Amino acid sequence: MDEHKRFGGLNYDVLARTYDRRYEKDDYSGVEEALTAFVGKTPDGWLLEVGCGTGHWLRMLGDRGARAAGVDSSRAMLRHAAVQAPRARLAQGRAEQLPWADAVFDRLFCVNAFHHFEDKAAFLSDARRVLRPDGQLMIIGLDPHTGLDTWYVYEYFEAVLAIDRRRYPGTGQICDWMQGLGFTNVRTWQVQHLPDRQPVRDAIEQGRLHQHSKSQLAVLTDPEYQQGLDRIYADLVRAEAEGRTLYLRSDLRLYATCGSIPPA
């Protein structure tokens, strides 16, 4: 598979149809709390979400009175965002070349999006450009380099963990990049713990094993994806023959990495 296709060329227009299912099933209260605290100090300022997707977080912050803008590379995602967050100012564009002038935002954040950006260091540099003095940047996402997480996706789909470790920089790497660009007070902390256990039959009925249900599956080749499904179904057949319920288990952590622009 072509590297661009595997790591940067996901079909976001296809993912848009099912992307918000995660918010129906999983608890993201820790992320919500972190974002609310992050933007709460500047109620009169402007905030930007990069990789805003379907507008879930823009809607949440807009409902709290924040003046928000969002950018995403996918038109389909932005169509959903326009419905969910009608007060937000939306633009189509690349994270590495944000379509705004210098020093216009007080807060900039991305949630579960940083790993999709093709040139992460270039994004951080452009984020610094559009932030005002005393502005802040927050990146929230997984860190598959810690070795703490377990996930049925990693267990059954053998290629995924190695791919994720290439897509997701460790939080230490992000901190180093930010400090190299002049961000101050750079720090990382855990904002969300996501333990889960779900019967396989329920997961199948809810479409949680569909290849476009999450980017970790969407980046796989068709044979890689099918091999993982075959492993799940083989275990399911064995479990049901023994009168057991087979569960898909996960124990994931989301981390926030934050830094500040020095005052003028």
DRENZA-82242 format. One record per residue (C-alpha): residue number from 1; residue in three letters; x, y, z. Coordinates in Angstrom, 1 decimal. Layout:
BEGIN
atom nr:NUM, rest:ALA, c1:X, c2:Y, c3:Z
...
% end
This chain:
BEGIN
atom nr:1, rest:MET, c1:0.0, c2:0.0, c3:0.0
atom nr:2, rest:ASP, c1:1.2, c2:3.5, c3:-0.8
atom nr:3, rest:GLU, c1:2.5, c2:5.3, c3:2.3
atom nr:4, rest:HIS, c1:0.4, c2:8.4, c3:1.6
atom nr:5, rest:LYS, c1:-2.7, c2:6.3, c3:1.3
atom nr:6, rest:ARG, c1:-2.0, c2:4.3, c3:4.4
atom nr:7, rest:PHE, c1:-1.1, c2:7.2, c3:6.7
atom nr:8, rest:GLY, c1:-2.4, c2:10.4, c3:5.2
atom nr:9, rest:GLY, c1:-4.9, c2:9.5, c3:2.5
atom nr:10, rest:LEU, c1:-7.9, c2:8.2, c3:4.5
atom nr:11, rest:ASN, c1:-11.3, c2:8.8, c3:2.9
atom nr:12, rest:TYR, c1:-12.7, c2:11.2, c3:5.4
atom nr:13, rest:ASP, c1:-15.8, c2:11.7, c3:3.3
atom nr:14, rest:VAL, c1:-16.6, c2:8.0, c3:4.0
atom nr:15, rest:LEU, c1:-15.6, c2:8.2, c3:7.7
atom nr:16, rest:ALA, c1:-17.9, c2:11.2, c3:8.1
atom nr:17, rest:ARG, c1:-21.1, c2:9.1, c3:7.9
atom nr:18, rest:THR, c1:-20.2, c2:7.1, c3:11.1
atom nr:19, rest:TYR, c1:-17.7, c2:9.3, c3:12.9
atom nr:20, rest:ASP, c1:-20.1, c2:10.5, c3:15.6
atom nr:21, rest:ARG, c1:-21.0, c2:7.1, c3:16.8
atom nr:22, rest:ARG, c1:-18.0, c2:7.3, c3:19.2
atom nr:23, rest:TYR, c1:-19.8, c2:10.0, c3:21.2
atom nr:24, rest:GLU, c1:-22.9, c2:7.9, c3:21.6
atom nr:25, rest:LYS, c1:-21.1, c2:5.0, c3:23.1
atom nr:26, rest:ASP, c1:-17.9, c2:6.2, c3:24.8
atom nr:27, rest:ASP, c1:-17.5, c2:8.6, c3:27.7
atom nr:28, rest:TYR, c1:-15.5, c2:11.7, c3:26.7
atom nr:29, rest:SER, c1:-16.4, c2:13.8, c3:29.8
atom nr:30, rest:GLY, c1:-12.7, c2:14.2, c3:30.6
atom nr:31, rest:VAL, c1:-12.0, c2:15.7, c3:27.2
atom nr:32, rest:GLU, c1:-15.0, c2:18.0, c3:27.6
atom nr:33, rest:GLU, c1:-13.7, c2:19.1, c3:31.0
atom nr:34, rest:ALA, c1:-10.2, c2:19.7, c3:29.7
atom nr:35, rest:LEU, c1:-11.5, c2:21.8, c3:26.7
atom nr:36, rest:THR, c1:-13.8, c2:23.8, c3:28.8
atom nr:37, rest:ALA, c1:-11.0, c2:24.7, c3:31.2
atom nr:38, rest:PHE, c1:-8.7, c2:25.4, c3:28.3
atom nr:39, rest:VAL, c1:-11.0, c2:28.0, c3:26.6
atom nr:40, rest:GLY, c1:-12.8, c2:29.2, c3:29.6
atom nr:41, rest:LYS, c1:-10.2, c2:31.9, c3:30.5
atom nr:42, rest:THR, c1:-10.8, c2:33.7, c3:27.2
atom nr:43, rest:PRO, c1:-14.6, c2:33.9, c3:26.7
atom nr:44, rest:ASP, c1:-14.3, c2:37.0, c3:24.6
atom nr:45, rest:GLY, c1:-11.5, c2:35.7, c3:22.4
atom nr:46, rest:TRP, c1:-11.5, c2:33.4, c3:19.4
atom nr:47, rest:LEU, c1:-10.7, c2:29.8, c3:19.4
atom nr:48, rest:LEU, c1:-9.8, c2:27.5, c3:16.5
atom nr:49, rest:GLU, c1:-10.3, c2:23.7, c3:16.2
atom nr:50, rest:VAL, c1:-8.0, c2:22.1, c3:13.6
atom nr:51, rest:GLY, c1:-9.4, c2:18.9, c3:12.3
atom nr:52, rest:CYS, c1:-12.8, c2:19.8, c3:13.5
atom nr:53, rest:GLY, c1:-14.5, c2:16.9, c3:11.8
atom nr:54, rest:THR, c1:-18.2, c2:16.8, c3:12.2
atom nr:55, rest:GLY, c1:-18.2, c2:19.8, c3:14.7
atom nr:56, rest:HIS, c1:-18.9, c2:17.9, c3:17.9
atom nr:57, rest:TRP, c1:-16.6, c2:20.0, c3:20.0
atom nr:58, rest:LEU, c1:-17.3, c2:23.2, c3:18.2
atom nr:59, rest:ARG, c1:-21.0, c2:22.7, c3:19.1
atom nr:60, rest:MET, c1:-20.2, c2:22.0, c3:22.7
atom nr:61, rest:LEU, c1:-18.0, c2:25.1, c3:23.1
atom nr:62, rest:GLY, c1:-20.4, c2:27.3, c3:21.1
atom nr:63, rest:ASP, c1:-23.2, c2:26.3, c3:23.4
atom nr:64, rest:ARG, c1:-21.1, c2:27.7, c3:26.2
atom nr:65, rest:GLY, c1:-20.7, c2:31.0, c3:24.4
atom nr:66, rest:ALA, c1:-17.3, c2:30.6, c3:22.9
atom nr:67, rest:ARG, c1:-16.5, c2:32.3, c3:19.6
atom nr:68, rest:ALA, c1:-15.2, c2:29.4, c3:17.5
atom nr:69, rest:ALA, c1:-13.8, c2:28.6, c3:14.1
atom nr:70, rest:GLY, c1:-13.0, c2:25.2, c3:12.6
atom nr:71, rest:VAL, c1:-11.0, c2:23.9, c3:9.7
atom nr:72, rest:ASP, c1:-11.0, c2:20.4, c3:8.2
atom nr:73, rest:SER, c1:-9.8, c2:18.9, c3:4.9
atom nr:74, rest:SER, c1:-13.0, c2:17.0, c3:4.2
atom nr:75, rest:ARG, c1:-16.0, c2:18.7, c3:2.7
atom nr:76, rest:ALA, c1:-18.3, c2:15.9, c3:4.0
atom nr:77, rest:MET, c1:-17.0, c2:16.5, c3:7.5
atom nr:78, rest:LEU, c1:-17.6, c2:20.2, c3:7.2
atom nr:79, rest:ARG, c1:-21.2, c2:19.7, c3:5.9
atom nr:80, rest:HIS, c1:-21.9, c2:17.8, c3:9.2
atom nr:81, rest:ALA, c1:-20.1, c2:20.5, c3:11.2
atom nr:82, rest:ALA, c1:-22.2, c2:23.3, c3:9.5
atom nr:83, rest:VAL, c1:-25.4, c2:21.6, c3:10.9
atom nr:84, rest:GLN, c1:-24.0, c2:20.7, c3:14.3
atom nr:85, rest:ALA, c1:-22.2, c2:24.0, c3:15.0
atom nr:86, rest:PRO, c1:-24.1, c2:26.6, c3:12.9
atom nr:87, rest:ARG, c1:-22.5, c2:29.6, c3:14.8
atom nr:88, rest:ALA, c1:-18.9, c2:28.4, c3:14.1
atom nr:89, rest:ARG, c1:-16.9, c2:29.9, c3:11.2
atom nr:90, rest:LEU, c1:-15.8, c2:26.9, c3:9.1
atom nr:91, rest:ALA, c1:-13.1, c2:26.6, c3:6.4
atom nr:92, rest:GLN, c1:-11.7, c2:23.8, c3:4.3
atom nr:93, rest:GLY, c1:-8.0, c2:23.6, c3:4.4
atom nr:94, rest:ARG, c1:-4.9, c2:21.8, c3:5.5
atom nr:95, rest:ALA, c1:-3.5, c2:21.8, c3:9.0
atom nr:96, rest:GLU, c1:-0.1, c2:22.7, c3:7.7
atom nr:97, rest:GLN, c1:-1.4, c2:25.8, c3:5.9
atom nr:98, rest:LEU, c1:-4.1, c2:27.3, c3:8.0
atom nr:99, rest:PRO, c1:-6.3, c2:29.7, c3:6.0
atom nr:100, rest:TRP, c1:-6.0, c2:32.6, c3:8.5
atom nr:101, rest:ALA, c1:-3.7, c2:35.6, c3:9.0
atom nr:102, rest:ASP, c1:-1.1, c2:35.8, c3:11.7
atom nr:103, rest:ALA, c1:-2.0, c2:36.2, c3:15.4
atom nr:104, rest:VAL, c1:-5.8, c2:36.0, c3:15.2
atom nr:105, rest:PHE, c1:-6.7, c2:33.2, c3:17.7
atom nr:106, rest:ASP, c1:-6.4, c2:33.1, c3:21.5
atom nr:107, rest:ARG, c1:-6.8, c2:29.3, c3:21.7
atom nr:108, rest:LEU, c1:-6.1, c2:26.5, c3:19.2
atom nr:109, rest:PHE, c1:-6.8, c2:22.8, c3:19.8
atom nr:110, rest:CYS, c1:-7.2, c2:19.5, c3:18.0
atom nr:111, rest:VAL, c1:-8.9, c2:16.4, c3:19.4
atom nr:112, rest:ASN, c1:-8.0, c2:13.0, c3:18.0
atom nr:113, rest:ALA, c1:-6.9, c2:14.7, c3:14.8
atom nr:114, rest:PHE, c1:-3.1, c2:15.4, c3:15.2
atom nr:115, rest:HIS, c1:-2.2, c2:11.9, c3:14.0
atom nr:116, rest:HIS, c1:-3.9, c2:12.5, c3:10.7
atom nr:117, rest:PHE, c1:-1.8, c2:15.5, c3:9.8
atom nr:118, rest:GLU, c1:0.8, c2:14.8, c3:7.1
atom nr:119, rest:ASP, c1:3.5, c2:17.1, c3:8.4
atom nr:120, rest:LYS, c1:3.0, c2:17.5, c3:12.2
atom nr:121, rest:ALA, c1:6.0, c2:19.8, c3:12.8
atom nr:122, rest:ALA, c1:4.7, c2:22.1, c3:10.0
atom nr:123, rest:PHE, c1:1.3, c2:22.2, c3:11.7
atom nr:124, rest:LEU, c1:2.8, c2:23.1, c3:15.0
atom nr:125, rest:SER, c1:4.7, c2:25.9, c3:13.3
atom nr:126, rest:ASP, c1:1.6, c2:27.3, c3:11.6
atom nr:127, rest:ALA, c1:-0.4, c2:27.0, c3:14.8
atom nr:128, rest:ARG, c1:2.2, c2:29.2, c3:16.5
atom nr:129, rest:ARG, c1:1.8, c2:31.7, c3:13.6
atom nr:130, rest:VAL, c1:-2.0, c2:32.1, c3:14.0
atom nr:131, rest:LEU, c1:-1.9, c2:32.3, c3:17.8
atom nr:132, rest:ARG, c1:-1.8, c2:35.7, c3:19.5
atom nr:133, rest:PRO, c1:0.8, c2:36.5, c3:22.2
atom nr:134, rest:ASP, c1:-0.3, c2:34.7, c3:25.4
atom nr:135, rest:GLY, c1:-2.3, c2:32.3, c3:23.2
atom nr:136, rest:GLN, c1:-2.3, c2:28.5, c3:23.9
atom nr:137, rest:LEU, c1:-2.3, c2:25.3, c3:21.9
atom nr:138, rest:MET, c1:-3.7, c2:22.0, c3:23.1
atom nr:139, rest:ILE, c1:-3.4, c2:18.6, c3:21.4
atom nr:140, rest:ILE, c1:-5.5, c2:15.7, c3:22.7
atom nr:141, rest:GLY, c1:-5.0, c2:12.1, c3:21.5
atom nr:142, rest:LEU, c1:-3.7, c2:8.6, c3:22.1
atom nr:143, rest:ASP, c1:-0.1, c2:7.8, c3:22.9
atom nr:144, rest:PRO, c1:0.5, c2:4.2, c3:21.7
atom nr:145, rest:HIS, c1:4.2, c2:4.5, c3:22.7
atom nr:146, rest:THR, c1:3.5, c2:4.2, c3:26.5
atom nr:147, rest:GLY, c1:2.8, c2:0.5, c3:26.5
atom nr:148, rest:LEU, c1:-0.1, c2:1.1, c3:28.9
atom nr:149, rest:ASP, c1:-3.0, c2:0.6, c3:26.5
atom nr:150, rest:THR, c1:-4.8, c2:-2.6, c3:25.5
atom nr:151, rest:TRP, c1:-7.3, c2:-2.7, c3:22.7
atom nr:152, rest:TYR, c1:-9.0, c2:-5.4, c3:20.7
atom nr:153, rest:VAL, c1:-8.0, c2:-3.5, c3:17.6
atom nr:154, rest:TYR, c1:-4.4, c2:-4.0, c3:18.4
atom nr:155, rest:GLU, c1:-5.0, c2:-7.6, c3:19.5
atom nr:156, rest:TYR, c1:-6.9, c2:-8.9, c3:16.4
atom nr:157, rest:PHE, c1:-5.6, c2:-6.6, c3:13.6
atom nr:158, rest:GLU, c1:-1.9, c2:-7.3, c3:13.9
atom nr:159, rest:ALA, c1:-0.6, c2:-4.4, c3:11.7
atom nr:160, rest:VAL, c1:-2.5, c2:-1.7, c3:13.6
atom nr:161, rest:LEU, c1:-0.2, c2:-1.1, c3:16.6
atom nr:162, rest:ALA, c1:2.9, c2:-0.6, c3:14.4
atom nr:163, rest:ILE, c1:0.9, c2:1.7, c3:12.1
atom nr:164, rest:ASP, c1:-0.4, c2:3.7, c3:15.1
atom nr:165, rest:ARG, c1:3.1, c2:4.1, c3:16.5
atom nr:166, rest:ARG, c1:4.1, c2:5.7, c3:13.2
atom nr:167, rest:ARG, c1:1.0, c2:7.9, c3:12.9
atom nr:168, rest:TYR, c1:1.0, c2:9.1, c3:16.6
atom nr:169, rest:PRO, c1:4.1, c2:10.8, c3:17.9
atom nr:170, rest:GLY, c1:4.7, c2:10.2, c3:21.6
atom nr:171, rest:THR, c1:3.7, c2:13.0, c3:23.9
atom nr:172, rest:GLY, c1:7.4, c2:13.5, c3:24.7
atom nr:173, rest:GLN, c1:8.1, c2:14.1, c3:21.0
atom nr:174, rest:ILE, c1:5.2, c2:16.6, c3:20.8
atom nr:175, rest:CYS, c1:6.6, c2:18.5, c3:23.8
atom nr:176, rest:ASP, c1:10.0, c2:18.6, c3:22.2
atom nr:177, rest:TRP, c1:8.6, c2:20.0, c3:19.0
atom nr:178, rest:MET, c1:6.6, c2:22.7, c3:20.8
atom nr:179, rest:GLN, c1:9.5, c2:23.8, c3:23.0
atom nr:180, rest:GLY, c1:11.7, c2:24.0, c3:19.9
atom nr:181, rest:LEU, c1:9.2, c2:26.4, c3:18.3
atom nr:182, rest:GLY, c1:9.3, c2:28.7, c3:21.4
atom nr:183, rest:PHE, c1:6.2, c2:27.5, c3:23.3
atom nr:184, rest:THR, c1:6.5, c2:27.8, c3:27.0
atom nr:185, rest:ASN, c1:5.0, c2:26.0, c3:30.0
atom nr:186, rest:VAL, c1:4.7, c2:22.9, c3:27.8
atom nr:187, rest:ARG, c1:3.1, c2:20.0, c3:29.7
atom nr:188, rest:THR, c1:1.2, c2:16.7, c3:29.2
atom nr:189, rest:TRP, c1:-1.4, c2:15.0, c3:31.4
atom nr:190, rest:GLN, c1:-4.0, c2:12.3, c3:31.1
atom nr:191, rest:VAL, c1:-7.5, c2:13.7, c3:30.4
atom nr:192, rest:GLN, c1:-9.5, c2:10.6, c3:29.7
atom nr:193, rest:HIS, c1:-9.5, c2:6.9, c3:30.6
atom nr:194, rest:LEU, c1:-11.5, c2:4.7, c3:28.3
atom nr:195, rest:PRO, c1:-12.0, c2:1.2, c3:29.6
atom nr:196, rest:ASP, c1:-14.7, c2:-0.8, c3:27.7
atom nr:197, rest:ARG, c1:-16.0, c2:-4.3, c3:27.4
atom nr:198, rest:GLN, c1:-18.6, c2:-5.2, c3:24.7
atom nr:199, rest:PRO, c1:-20.0, c2:-8.5, c3:23.5
atom nr:200, rest:VAL, c1:-18.8, c2:-9.2, c3:20.0
atom nr:201, rest:ARG, c1:-22.3, c2:-9.8, c3:18.8
atom nr:202, rest:ASP, c1:-23.4, c2:-6.4, c3:19.9
atom nr:203, rest:ALA, c1:-20.3, c2:-4.8, c3:18.3
atom nr:204, rest:ILE, c1:-21.2, c2:-6.4, c3:15.0
atom nr:205, rest:GLU, c1:-24.8, c2:-5.3, c3:15.1
atom nr:206, rest:GLN, c1:-23.7, c2:-1.7, c3:16.0
atom nr:207, rest:GLY, c1:-21.2, c2:-1.6, c3:13.1
atom nr:208, rest:ARG, c1:-18.2, c2:-1.1, c3:15.4
atom nr:209, rest:LEU, c1:-16.2, c2:-3.6, c3:13.4
atom nr:210, rest:HIS, c1:-16.9, c2:-2.0, c3:10.0
atom nr:211, rest:GLN, c1:-13.7, c2:-0.9, c3:8.3
atom nr:212, rest:HIS, c1:-14.7, c2:2.7, c3:8.2
atom nr:213, rest:SER, c1:-15.8, c2:2.8, c3:11.8
atom nr:214, rest:LYS, c1:-12.4, c2:4.0, c3:12.9
atom nr:215, rest:SER, c1:-9.2, c2:5.2, c3:11.2
atom nr:216, rest:GLN, c1:-7.2, c2:2.3, c3:12.7
atom nr:217, rest:LEU, c1:-9.2, c2:-0.1, c3:10.5
atom nr:218, rest:ALA, c1:-9.5, c2:2.2, c3:7.5
atom nr:219, rest:VAL, c1:-5.8, c2:2.4, c3:7.0
atom nr:220, rest:LEU, c1:-5.5, c2:-1.4, c3:6.7
atom nr:221, rest:THR, c1:-5.3, c2:-3.2, c3:3.4
atom nr:222, rest:ASP, c1:-8.4, c2:-5.3, c3:2.6
atom nr:223, rest:PRO, c1:-6.4, c2:-8.6, c3:3.3
atom nr:224, rest:GLU, c1:-5.1, c2:-7.2, c3:6.7
atom nr:225, rest:TYR, c1:-8.6, c2:-6.1, c3:7.7
atom nr:226, rest:GLN, c1:-10.2, c2:-9.5, c3:6.6
atom nr:227, rest:GLN, c1:-7.5, c2:-11.5, c3:8.5
atom nr:228, rest:GLY, c1:-8.4, c2:-9.6, c3:11.7
atom nr:229, rest:LEU, c1:-12.1, c2:-10.2, c3:11.2
atom nr:230, rest:ASP, c1:-11.4, c2:-13.9, c3:10.6
atom nr:231, rest:ARG, c1:-9.6, c2:-14.1, c3:14.0
atom nr:232, rest:ILE, c1:-12.5, c2:-12.5, c3:15.8
atom nr:233, rest:TYR, c1:-15.1, c2:-14.8, c3:14.1
atom nr:234, rest:ALA, c1:-12.9, c2:-17.9, c3:14.9
atom nr:235, rest:ASP, c1:-12.8, c2:-16.9, c3:18.6
atom nr:236, rest:LEU, c1:-16.5, c2:-16.2, c3:18.5
atom nr:237, rest:VAL, c1:-17.3, c2:-19.6, c3:17.2
atom nr:238, rest:ARG, c1:-15.1, c2:-21.3, c3:19.8
atom nr:239, rest:ALA, c1:-16.6, c2:-19.2, c3:22.6
atom nr:240, rest:GLU, c1:-20.2, c2:-19.9, c3:21.7
atom nr:241, rest:ALA, c1:-19.5, c2:-23.6, c3:21.2
atom nr:242, rest:GLU, c1:-18.4, c2:-23.6, c3:24.8
atom nr:243, rest:GLY, c1:-21.4, c2:-21.6, c3:26.0
atom nr:244, rest:ARG, c1:-19.3, c2:-18.4, c3:26.6
atom nr:245, rest:THR, c1:-19.8, c2:-14.8, c3:25.6
atom nr:246, rest:LEU, c1:-16.9, c2:-13.3, c3:23.7
atom nr:247, rest:TYR, c1:-16.1, c2:-9.7, c3:24.6
atom nr:248, rest:LEU, c1:-14.1, c2:-7.1, c3:22.8
atom nr:249, rest:ARG, c1:-12.0, c2:-5.3, c3:25.5
atom nr:250, rest:SER, c1:-10.2, c2:-2.0, c3:25.5
atom nr:251, rest:ASP, c1:-8.3, c2:0.1, c3:28.0
atom nr:252, rest:LEU, c1:-7.2, c2:3.3, c3:26.4
atom nr:253, rest:ARG, c1:-5.9, c2:6.7, c3:27.6
atom nr:254, rest:LEU, c1:-6.2, c2:10.1, c3:26.0
atom nr:255, rest:TYR, c1:-3.5, c2:12.7, c3:26.8
atom nr:256, rest:ALA, c1:-3.5, c2:16.5, c3:26.5
atom nr:257, rest:THR, c1:-0.3, c2:18.3, c3:25.6
atom nr:258, rest:CYS, c1:-0.5, c2:22.1, c3:26.0
atom nr:259, rest:GLY, c1:1.9, c2:25.0, c3:25.5
atom nr:260, rest:SER, c1:1.7, c2:28.8, c3:25.6
atom nr:261, rest:ILE, c1:2.9, c2:31.6, c3:23.3
atom nr:262, rest:PRO, c1:5.1, c2:34.1, c3:25.3
atom nr:263, rest:PRO, c1:3.4, c2:37.5, c3:25.9
atom nr:264, rest:ALA, c1:4.3, c2:40.4, c3:23.7
% end
